[in-house]
Structures are given as C-alpha cells and as structure tokens.
C-alpha cells in the first residue's frame, strides 16, 4: 500500500504531488472513496475529473438538481475560450458576452435552469466581486483539453490554437494544457513532440 501511494504521488516524472497540498487532499479523498488499489494507475486527469465531478455532484445533491453534466459542458467551453485568449480571470460582463456569442443550446439550457449565483458559487469557479476564475488554473487547462478532444480533428485544432503562426512556436501558456491533452489521448504525443 505504501508503494502504491508513493508511486501515485509522482505523476509521470513531474513534481511530486505531495508538494502541492490541494493535489494531496484530492488524492486522499480519491483513495478514501475508491480504495488504495486504484491509486497506482491514477493520472492527474483522473484526479481532476474525479474532483470536478465530485464537487458538481455534491452541489447538485445540496440543491436537489440534476444539472452536473450541463454545467460541466459549459465550464469546458468557457475554459477553452479562456485558454484561447490566454487569460485566467474573466470579467462578469465578458462572461455575458461569452453566453451571447455561444452558438449552442447549452447556453439556453444553462441560463434557464441554473441561476447565475449557482453557476458562480457552486461549480469549479471562484466568484470575485467583478470577475470569475477557475478555482485552480489547472482545472481550466484540464477542462479546455476535454473540450478540444470533444471538438474532433484534434491534431489540427491543437496546432491552430496553441501555436503562434508567425514564430511557429507553442504559446507558453498552452504547455500544461498540452500535457492534459496527451494524458487524454496518447496518440497526440508524437505529433506534438515532433513539432
């Protein structure tokens, strides 16, 4: 059990998870719910998926609603937009512009079924007086990666969004998002590393 825990604390040769208290807390919650035997094969993506869904599920149960999947899809789209614009904080009026520009029935469903206060306070967002941001920048990067995978034509989308066309270099703000994409789809490793 100790070896499994120690191995899971080190995500694919990145910094030890124990150096980041919020990861350690998530790992403890995960092990308590799923058991020690699942910790050995755990990735950051698995841990973030567990945490985000757990938080949305808890709030869903507290509010007696069934909006977890709807909220998660909107958060994924929002995270991708924020990654494209290379920002981590969004003004609330910019969020309204995001909803106006979103060409999806998701916005209609969300705005009709979920009060904005719930969306701000009871999801993976942090509600500041005039702005919102994700509780954790890596949640934003992970959710953006999930949305990119869902879009299809993943290879082309990645290069269109993450590469500066003039310099032909990856934007530094996209490095962590790319690591999540590789975790979600290992076939992306070769084209990204070749680039």
Residue frames as qw, qx, qy, qz and C-alpha x, y, z in Angstrom:
[[0.000, 0.884, 0.467, 0.000, 0.00, 0.00, 0.00],
 [0.307, -0.781, 0.109, 0.533, 2.84, 2.41, 0.82],
 [0.387, -0.130, 0.606, 0.683, 4.50, 1.72, -2.56],
 [0.200, 0.625, 0.674, 0.339, 1.20, 2.32, -4.39],
 [0.128, -0.934, -0.267, 0.202, 0.73, 5.63, -2.58],
 [0.374, -0.618, 0.317, 0.615, 4.32, 6.77, -3.18],
 [0.371, 0.132, 0.687, 0.611, 4.08, 5.82, -6.88],
 [0.114, 0.761, 0.597, 0.227, 0.81, 7.71, -7.26],
 [0.248, -0.855, -0.117, 0.441, 2.33, 10.81, -5.67],
 [0.244, -0.479, 0.488, 0.687, 4.67, 11.16, -8.63],
 [0.665, 0.610, 0.340, -0.264, 2.72, 11.89, -11.81],
 [0.793, 0.513, 0.182, 0.274, 4.75, 10.78, -14.81],
 [0.665, 0.029, -0.046, 0.745, 8.04, 12.33, -13.72],
 [0.027, -0.758, -0.094, -0.645, 6.51, 15.67, -12.82],
 [0.092, -0.463, 0.532, -0.703, 6.76, 17.28, -9.40],
 [0.193, -0.191, -0.925, 0.264, 5.68, 15.12, -6.53],
 [0.317, -0.625, -0.512, -0.497, 2.01, 15.60, -5.86],
 [0.575, -0.570, -0.461, 0.363, 2.82, 15.88, -2.15],
 [0.344, -0.088, -0.029, 0.934, 4.44, 19.26, -2.90],
 [0.253, -0.257, -0.282, -0.889, 1.02, 20.61, -3.87],
 [0.214, 0.037, 0.764, -0.608, -1.34, 20.40, -0.89],
 [0.649, 0.254, 0.090, -0.711, -4.54, 20.62, -2.96],
 [0.643, 0.291, -0.654, -0.271, -3.45, 17.58, -5.01],
 [0.172, 0.142, -0.903, 0.367, -2.62, 15.68, -1.87],
 [0.421, 0.125, 0.510, -0.739, -6.05, 16.48, -0.44],
 [0.719, 0.305, -0.236, -0.578, -7.71, 15.31, -3.67],
 [0.489, 0.286, -0.823, -0.020, -5.66, 12.13, -3.62],
 [0.094, -0.046, 0.829, -0.549, -6.69, 11.37, -0.04],
 [0.603, 0.236, 0.258, -0.717, -10.38, 11.88, -0.92],
 [0.669, 0.365, -0.509, -0.400, -9.98, 9.70, -4.01],
 [0.322, 0.219, -0.904, 0.178, -8.30, 6.86, -2.07],
 [0.283, 0.037, 0.697, -0.658, -10.89, 7.03, 0.70],
 [0.687, 0.313, 0.128, -0.644, -13.72, 6.69, -1.83],
 [0.758, 0.444, -0.387, -0.281, -12.20, 4.39, -4.47],
 [0.943, -0.285, 0.146, 0.094, -9.71, 2.40, -2.40],
 [0.349, -0.712, 0.491, 0.362, -5.94, 2.09, -2.45],
 [0.678, 0.080, 0.659, 0.314, -5.86, -0.42, -5.31],
 [0.471, 0.783, 0.359, 0.189, -6.93, 2.27, -7.84],
 [0.188, -0.933, 0.126, 0.280, -4.30, 4.81, -6.78],
 [0.620, -0.300, 0.529, 0.495, -1.43, 3.09, -8.63],
 [0.424, 0.342, 0.612, 0.573, -2.82, 3.86, -12.09],
 [0.019, 0.884, 0.384, -0.267, -4.14, 7.32, -11.26],
 [0.463, 0.316, 0.189, 0.806, -3.24, 10.26, -13.52],
 [0.023, -0.204, -0.210, 0.956, -3.68, 13.99, -13.00],
 [0.373, -0.102, -0.467, -0.796, -6.57, 13.89, -15.46],
 [0.513, -0.348, -0.782, -0.060, -8.26, 11.12, -13.46],
 [0.321, -0.345, -0.550, 0.690, -7.79, 13.09, -10.28],
 [0.110, 0.137, -0.029, -0.984, -9.16, 16.33, -11.76],
 [0.443, -0.208, -0.644, -0.589, -12.09, 14.52, -13.37],
 [0.473, -0.388, -0.760, 0.222, -12.89, 12.96, -10.01],
 [0.207, -0.310, -0.392, 0.841, -12.58, 16.24, -8.13],
 [0.210, 0.031, -0.219, -0.952, -14.60, 18.41, -10.54],
 [0.513, -0.268, -0.680, -0.450, -17.38, 15.85, -10.86],
 [0.435, -0.348, -0.723, 0.408, -17.38, 15.26, -7.10],
 [0.050, -0.230, -0.249, 0.940, -17.78, 18.98, -6.42],
 [0.373, -0.034, -0.382, -0.845, -20.55, 19.34, -9.01],
 [0.525, -0.273, -0.791, -0.157, -22.28, 16.21, -7.69],
 [0.296, -0.315, -0.630, 0.645, -22.14, 17.48, -4.10],
 [0.138, 0.194, 0.063, -0.969, -23.65, 20.82, -5.11],
 [0.442, -0.117, -0.635, -0.622, -26.26, 19.04, -7.26],
 [0.468, -0.341, -0.804, 0.132, -27.30, 16.97, -4.26],
 [0.168, -0.303, -0.447, 0.825, -27.36, 20.01, -1.95],
 [0.267, 0.220, -0.095, -0.933, -29.54, 21.97, -4.39],
 [0.564, 0.286, 0.743, -0.220, -31.58, 18.90, -5.38],
 [0.532, 0.686, -0.163, -0.470, -30.97, 19.49, -9.11],
 [0.849, 0.060, 0.460, 0.252, -29.63, 17.34, -11.93],
 [0.384, 0.920, -0.044, -0.069, -27.50, 19.89, -13.76],
 [0.614, -0.563, 0.429, 0.347, -23.99, 18.48, -13.23],
 [0.657, 0.176, 0.549, 0.485, -23.42, 17.38, -16.84],
 [0.272, 0.874, 0.310, 0.258, -24.84, 20.59, -18.29],
 [0.275, -0.943, 0.158, 0.104, -22.66, 22.76, -16.04],
 [0.679, -0.362, 0.484, 0.417, -19.56, 20.69, -16.81],
 [0.594, 0.465, 0.474, 0.454, -20.05, 21.10, -20.58],
 [0.091, 0.968, 0.122, 0.200, -20.44, 24.88, -20.23],
 [0.499, -0.785, 0.296, 0.216, -17.35, 25.01, -17.99],
 [0.731, -0.020, 0.492, 0.473, -15.38, 23.10, -20.65],
 [0.421, 0.721, 0.345, 0.428, -16.39, 25.58, -23.34],
 [0.190, -0.979, 0.024, -0.073, -15.62, 28.53, -21.06],
 [0.676, -0.544, 0.364, 0.339, -12.23, 27.07, -20.14],
 [0.679, 0.262, 0.442, 0.523, -11.31, 26.66, -23.81],
 [0.196, 0.900, 0.203, 0.331, -12.27, 30.26, -24.59],
 [0.405, -0.894, 0.179, 0.060, -10.16, 31.46, -21.67],
 [0.744, -0.258, 0.434, 0.438, -7.22, 29.35, -22.87],
 [0.558, 0.580, 0.372, 0.463, -7.55, 30.71, -26.40],
 [0.037, 0.932, 0.038, 0.358, -7.42, 34.26, -25.07],
 [0.621, 0.169, -0.488, 0.589, -4.65, 33.25, -22.64],
 [0.265, -0.529, 0.238, -0.770, -6.46, 34.63, -19.60],
 [0.336, -0.134, -0.886, 0.291, -7.23, 33.15, -16.19],
 [0.055, 0.460, 0.549, -0.695, -9.64, 35.83, -14.96],
 [0.055, 0.426, 0.641, 0.636, -12.77, 36.90, -16.79],
 [0.211, 0.017, 0.249, -0.945, -14.92, 39.95, -16.05],
 [0.367, 0.348, 0.799, -0.326, -18.55, 39.07, -15.42],
 [0.494, 0.667, 0.064, -0.554, -19.73, 41.25, -18.30],
 [0.228, 0.497, -0.753, -0.368, -17.28, 39.36, -20.57],
 [0.228, 0.060, 0.964, -0.121, -18.93, 36.15, -19.37],
 [0.491, 0.569, 0.452, -0.481, -22.27, 37.52, -20.55],
 [0.389, 0.663, -0.414, -0.488, -20.66, 38.24, -23.93],
 [0.047, -0.251, 0.960, 0.110, -19.43, 34.63, -23.95],
 [0.386, 0.338, 0.808, -0.289, -23.01, 33.45, -23.42],
 [0.463, 0.690, 0.078, -0.550, -24.27, 35.80, -26.15],
 [0.307, 0.622, -0.611, -0.381, -21.68, 34.52, -28.63],
 [0.328, -0.159, 0.930, -0.050, -22.05, 30.83, -27.73],
 [0.603, 0.183, -0.415, -0.656, -23.77, 29.12, -30.64],
 [0.287, -0.005, -0.952, 0.102, -25.16, 26.23, -28.65],
 [0.578, -0.537, -0.403, -0.464, -28.38, 25.21, -26.98],
 [0.618, -0.201, -0.573, 0.500, -26.29, 24.63, -23.86],
 [0.104, 0.102, -0.235, 0.961, -26.42, 28.34, -23.00],
 [0.508, -0.335, -0.272, -0.746, -30.21, 28.40, -23.25],
 [0.772, -0.315, -0.552, -0.018, -30.48, 25.34, -21.03],
 [0.519, -0.076, -0.475, 0.707, -27.95, 26.67, -18.54],
 [0.030, -0.157, 0.124, -0.979, -29.40, 30.16, -18.26],
 [0.601, -0.334, -0.322, -0.651, -32.96, 28.83, -17.95],
 [0.847, -0.290, -0.442, -0.061, -32.20, 26.06, -15.47],
 [0.702, -0.236, -0.326, 0.587, -29.27, 27.28, -13.38],
 [0.130, -0.984, -0.113, 0.041, -29.27, 30.64, -11.57],
 [0.488, 0.716, -0.312, 0.390, -26.08, 32.64, -12.22],
 [0.392, -0.713, 0.459, -0.358, -25.32, 32.70, -8.48],
 [0.928, -0.152, 0.335, -0.049, -25.24, 28.89, -8.51],
 [0.810, 0.522, -0.032, 0.267, -23.06, 28.88, -11.62],
 [0.161, 0.808, -0.369, 0.430, -20.64, 31.34, -9.99],
 [0.396, -0.611, 0.525, -0.440, -20.55, 29.86, -6.49],
 [0.822, -0.163, 0.477, -0.264, -21.33, 26.14, -6.79],
 [0.890, 0.448, -0.067, 0.061, -19.10, 24.98, -9.60],
 [0.809, -0.101, 0.006, 0.579, -15.35, 24.93, -10.23],
 [0.254, 0.689, 0.077, 0.674, -15.41, 28.72, -10.47],
 [0.379, -0.368, -0.429, 0.733, -14.32, 31.28, -7.93],
 [0.042, 0.846, 0.436, 0.304, -16.71, 34.21, -7.66],
 [0.368, -0.157, -0.179, 0.899, -14.93, 37.53, -7.15],
 [0.165, 0.598, 0.365, -0.694, -16.84, 40.83, -6.94],
 [0.450, 0.680, -0.118, -0.566, -16.49, 41.76, -10.64],
 [0.391, 0.502, -0.724, -0.266, -14.71, 38.75, -12.08],
 [0.951, -0.153, 0.199, -0.181, -14.73, 34.97, -12.17],
 [0.257, 0.599, -0.756, -0.060, -11.91, 32.50, -12.46],
 [0.848, -0.078, -0.517, -0.088, -11.49, 28.78, -12.04],
 [0.736, -0.672, 0.076, -0.031, -10.71, 27.56, -8.52],
 [0.636, -0.432, 0.499, 0.401, -7.43, 26.39, -9.91],
 [0.301, 0.660, -0.418, -0.547, -5.74, 27.31, -13.21],
 [0.045, -0.224, 0.948, 0.221, -5.07, 23.64, -13.86],
 [0.426, 0.433, 0.739, -0.293, -8.82, 22.93, -13.72],
 [0.417, 0.750, -0.027, -0.513, -9.20, 25.47, -16.53],
 [0.145, 0.554, -0.736, -0.362, -6.43, 23.79, -18.53],
 [0.250, 0.022, 0.967, -0.035, -7.86, 20.32, -17.95],
 [0.457, 0.576, 0.564, -0.376, -11.40, 21.33, -18.92],
 [0.346, 0.731, -0.290, -0.512, -10.08, 23.11, -22.03],
 [0.015, -0.345, 0.905, 0.248, -8.27, 19.91, -23.01],
 [0.374, 0.289, 0.858, -0.199, -11.51, 17.94, -22.57],
 [0.460, 0.718, 0.223, -0.473, -13.33, 20.38, -24.87],
 [0.198, 0.634, -0.598, -0.448, -10.58, 20.15, -27.52],
 [0.190, -0.079, 0.975, 0.089, -10.85, 16.35, -27.52],
 [0.415, 0.507, 0.679, -0.331, -14.63, 16.66, -27.97],
 [0.316, 0.701, -0.118, -0.628, -14.27, 19.03, -30.98],
 [0.873, 0.338, 0.326, 0.135, -12.71, 16.39, -33.24],
 [0.609, 0.682, -0.085, 0.396, -9.83, 16.94, -35.70],
 [0.628, -0.748, -0.048, 0.211, -7.77, 17.20, -32.55],
 [0.696, -0.087, 0.188, 0.688, -4.34, 17.42, -34.20],
 [0.259, 0.541, 0.300, 0.742, -5.34, 20.38, -36.37],
 [0.354, -0.861, -0.262, -0.254, -7.25, 22.13, -33.58],
 [0.713, -0.561, -0.037, 0.419, -4.27, 21.86, -31.23],
 [0.555, 0.012, 0.227, 0.800, -1.89, 23.42, -33.72],
 [0.054, 0.688, 0.372, 0.621, -4.38, 26.12, -34.73],
 [0.451, -0.845, -0.208, -0.199, -4.92, 27.19, -31.12],
 [0.730, -0.629, 0.054, 0.261, -1.60, 26.60, -29.38],
 [0.682, -0.002, 0.258, 0.684, 0.99, 27.64, -31.98],
 [0.039, 0.787, -0.029, -0.615, 1.99, 31.21, -32.75],
 [0.779, 0.546, 0.293, 0.095, 1.74, 31.28, -36.57],
 [0.298, 0.916, -0.249, 0.100, 4.49, 33.86, -37.02],
 [0.224, -0.700, 0.665, -0.129, 7.07, 32.38, -34.64],
 [0.804, 0.124, -0.552, -0.186, 5.99, 28.76, -35.25],
 [0.213, 0.178, -0.803, 0.528, 6.33, 28.10, -31.53],
 [0.426, -0.550, -0.716, -0.050, 3.88, 26.87, -28.94],
 [0.237, -0.741, 0.076, -0.624, 2.47, 29.62, -26.73],
 [0.199, 0.257, -0.792, 0.517, 3.98, 29.08, -23.24],
 [0.500, -0.113, 0.399, -0.760, 0.54, 29.33, -21.63],
 [0.849, 0.137, -0.233, -0.454, -0.50, 26.18, -23.54],
 [0.290, 0.409, -0.856, 0.129, 2.19, 23.80, -22.25],
 [0.290, -0.063, 0.812, -0.502, 0.15, 22.48, -19.33],
 [0.727, 0.323, 0.162, -0.584, -3.00, 22.15, -21.45],
 [0.618, 0.473, -0.585, -0.229, -0.98, 20.11, -23.94],
 [0.047, 0.269, -0.923, 0.273, 0.15, 17.74, -21.17],
 [0.550, 0.161, 0.586, -0.573, -3.51, 17.15, -20.28],
 [0.717, 0.468, -0.192, -0.479, -4.31, 16.53, -23.96],
 [0.406, 0.426, -0.808, -0.025, -1.55, 13.94, -24.14],
 [0.233, -0.091, 0.856, -0.452, -2.86, 12.26, -20.98],
 [0.645, 0.326, 0.369, -0.585, -6.34, 12.13, -22.54],
 [0.855, 0.507, 0.063, -0.088, -5.10, 10.95, -25.95],
 [0.635, -0.504, 0.435, 0.392, -1.61, 9.46, -26.04],
 [0.682, 0.430, 0.432, 0.404, -1.61, 9.46, -29.87],
 [0.141, 0.980, 0.064, 0.125, -1.01, 13.23, -29.66],
 [0.620, -0.659, 0.250, 0.345, 2.42, 12.76, -28.08],
 [0.679, 0.052, 0.445, 0.582, 4.31, 12.06, -31.31],
 [0.330, 0.728, 0.328, 0.503, 2.97, 14.95, -33.42],
 [0.278, -0.958, -0.021, -0.069, 3.43, 17.41, -30.56],
 [0.659, -0.561, 0.329, 0.377, 6.96, 16.21, -29.76],
 [0.645, 0.299, 0.427, 0.558, 7.85, 16.15, -33.48],
 [0.138, 0.909, 0.216, 0.329, 6.70, 19.76, -33.75]]
